[in-house]
Amino acid sequence: MPQVRTAFTYLTVANGDTLAWGTRTYVMGIINVTPDSFSGDALSGDISAVVNQAVRFQDEGADILDIGAESTRPGHEKVSLEEELTRLMPALEAVAKRVELPISVDTYKAEVARHAVDAGAVIINDIWGLKAEPELAQVAAETGAGLVLMHNQKGTIYQDLLPDLGSSLQTSVRTARDAGVPKENIIIDPGIGFGKTPDQNLEVLAGLNALKVAGCPILVGTSRKSTLGLLLNLPTDQRVEATAATVALAIVGGADLVRVHDVKEMVRVCRVTDAVVRGWRPEGWKAS
């Protein structure tokens, strides 16, 4: 029987649900309400399609839905506050009425985050780790929302990749804590695919365990990313197996939460990996 990892922190989200980090891997399903997602799953303007995807993800076993209205793909164009809200709010409000899952809003803008939380989001996912708009931490502190702090930077130059990344994330955590965000509400993300070369992305995945120095749950997002495409010379819609491999490796390295496009498949990957790494067993399990 494998040694079971002990949960070291908890985050209480919508409906009083508690995410008990360390007991199993949680799955965050990606919903893009943009016209230009790198992964080919953009649903901009089609509210019924957004809701249908949210319901499907819920049925497939997602634990959280992450809704974003500004693309972060390489070469993307920034959108205004008004445009982001116009794309986001109708979709988020419609999803909140149809699903019971906690909703995360993928934004680095404080004003967008505030509107989203008012409409039902309970987690803020900031791809700039409070380095774009530090005041976003105040929104999380005032509303009690969970806060994902991702490492990101312009350029790919590092003195020492993993220590630099860890130091940057700890700075983001301190900014959040200084604003009044409880430690148990903070999640960190190494930002695979952001400010890193393909080789650096692989190095981060291999050294994920080093990020535990921050003392926060770890989210990893490798789903369909370009590094996988480069390794296998495959387009985005043929990277499911590659994503599955990185999800399993991330869990072995200490990930608590994975952000994915292919929810059904990755839930299955997580459960089998959890059974080996964390000692997870399905309800009613009876070993023969």
N, C-alpha and C positions, 0 to 999 in steps of 0.2 A: 504494500500500500504506500503510495507516495506521501511525502510530508506535505501537509496542508499549510499554505501560507495564511498567516493571520491577518485579518482585516485591520488596518491601522487608522482608518478614518471613515467617516460617513457623511453623505450629503443628502439632505432631505429636500425633495423636489415636489412637483405637482401632485396633488391628491394624497400628500403625506407619504409618498413612496420614498424609501430609503435606499440609496445606492451604497452597498456595503463593500467598499473596495477591498480586494484580496480574496473574496469568496468565489468570484467568477469574473469573467470578462464581459463588460457591457458593450453593446453594439449600437452605434449612432448611425442612423440612415441619412444619407445626403439627399436633400431636395433643393435643386437649383431653379430659382425663378429668374433666371438671367437669359438673355438671347445668345450668349456666347460661351457656354461652359466647355472646357477642354475635353470633357468626357463624353460629349455628345448627348447629354441627358437634359438639356435646357428646356424649361417649361414656361418661359416667360409669357404672361398674359393669358394662359390657359388654366383658369382656376379649377375647373373640373378635373383636369389632368393632374394638377397638384394634389387635390384632395384624394383622387383615386390612388395615386402613388403613396400618399401618407397612410391610407387605410391598408393598402397592400403591405407596406413595410410593417405596420402593426401586426397584421395577420402572420407575417413571416418571422416574427420574433424580435423585431427591433426593440430596444429599450428607450431610446431617445431619438427624436427627429431633429435634424439640423437644417434650418431653412436660411438660405442666403440669396441676396438680390444684387450682389455685385461680384462679377467674375474675378477670380484671382489667378487665372491662367497666365502663363508667360506672355507678355506683350499686351495684356488687357488694358483697356482705357478706364480710368477712374470715372465714376458717375457722381453726380451731384447729390446732396442730401435729399433734395426734393424728388429726384428720379428714383433713388433707392427706396424711399418711403412709398412712392407710387407703385413700384413693382412689388414690394414686400408686404405691405399691410393687408391688402385684400386676400392674399394667399394665406398669410399667417392666421388671420381672423377666421377664414373658412376652415382651415385645418384644425384650429383649436376647438371648433364646434363639433368636429366629427371624430376626433381620436382622443383616447385617454392617456396617451403617452406624454411625457415631459417634452417640451419644445425648447430647442436651443436656437438662438438667432446668430447667424454668422455675419458679424459686422465689427468694424473698428471705430465706428462713429457713435459718440455718446448719445446724441439726440435720437438716432435710429434705435439704439438699444433701449432708451427710455420708453419710446413709443411701443416697441415690441414687447417689453415686459408688461406694460399697461394692458396690452392685448392678450396676454397669456403666456408669453415665453418665460421660462424659469432659469435659463442658462444663457450667458453671453459668451460667444466664442470669438475672441479677438486675435486676428492673425498677426497683429503687430505687438502683442504683449504689453500694451499700454504705452508704447513708444510713439504711436501716432497721435492718440488723444488720451493723455493720462487721466482726464476727467471722467473717462468711462468707468474708472474704478469707483468713483463716487456714486455712479448710478447703481453699480452692484452692491455697494455698501448700504445705500438708502433703501433699496428694494429687497435685499436679501437674496438676490439672484446668484446662482453659481457662476463662476468666472473661469473660462479657459484662457490661459496665457500661452501663446505660441511664440517660439523663437523665429525671428525673421530679421533680415538685414539686407541692405543694398550691397551687391557684390558678394564674392565668395572667398575673400581673403581672411584667413584666420592665423593667429600665432600658434595655437594648438586647439584643434577643432573641438573635441569633447569638453575640455576644461573651459574654453571660451563660451561654448554653448551653455554649459551649466551655470557659469557666472552670470551670463545675460539673463537666463531664466530666474535666477535668484534675485537679480535686480528687479525684475518684473514683479516677483512675489512680494518683495519689500514695498514696492510702490502700492500694490493692492492692500497690503496689511496696514500701511501708513494711512490709507484712506478709510480704513475701518472694515475692510472685507475680512470676515473670519477665515482662519487658515483652512478649516474644514470645507469651505466653499470654493477653494482654489484647485484647479487642475492645470497641469503643465503639458505642453506639446512641443516636441523637438523641432517641428516644422520641416519634416522631410519634403523636399521639393521646393523649398523657399530659401533663397540666398545660399544655395549649396550646389556643388557640381554633382553629377551622377555618382562618382566615386565617394564623395563626401556623404551623400545620402546613404550609401551602403555602409560606410563606416559608422554613421550614427545608429543605424539599425543594429549593427553588430555590437555596439557599445552602449546600448540603451540603459543597461543597468547602472551606468555611471551617473545618470540623471536623478537617481534616488536621493542624492545629497540634498535636493531641494525639499524633500519630505512631503511631497504632494503626489496624488495619483497622476498617472501618466496616460495621456491620450496619444495614439499614433494613427496617422493617416497616410497610408501608402496606396490606397485604392486607385488602380488604373493609371498610375502616374508614369511620366515619361521615362524615368529610369528603367522601369520594367519593360517598356516598349523598346528601349535601346538594347537591353540585354537579349531580348528574344526576337527583335525586329517584327513586332506585332502592333496593329492598331489598337486604339483604346477599347474597342468592344471585344477584343480577344485576349484580355489580360486577367481573366478571372482566376486561372490557376496560379499565375504569378502573384496576384494579390493574395491568394490563399496561403502561399508559401510565406509571404512577408507577414501576414497576420499571425500565423503560427509562431514564427520566429520572434515577433514583437511580444507575444504573450510569454514565451520562454524568457525573454529579456526583461520582463517586468511590466509590460503594458497592462493597464486596468480597463481601458476603453479604446475601441477601434472605430474609426470613422470610415464608412464604406458606401459604395454604390450598390453592390450586389448583396442585399441583406440576407436573403434565404440561404445562399451558399456560405456566407461568412459566419452566420449564426452556427451552422453545422461545424465549420472549422473551429470556431471558438469552443464549442462544447467538447469536442473530442480532445482538443489541446488542453482545455481546463481539466478534463478527467485525468490526464497524465501529470500536468504541472501543479494543479491546485487540489486534486483529490475530489473535484466536483462529481456528483452523481445525480442523475435525473430522479425526480420524485417517484417513489415506488420501486426503486432499483432493487433487484434481487439477484445477487451473483449466484450462478449455478455451480 
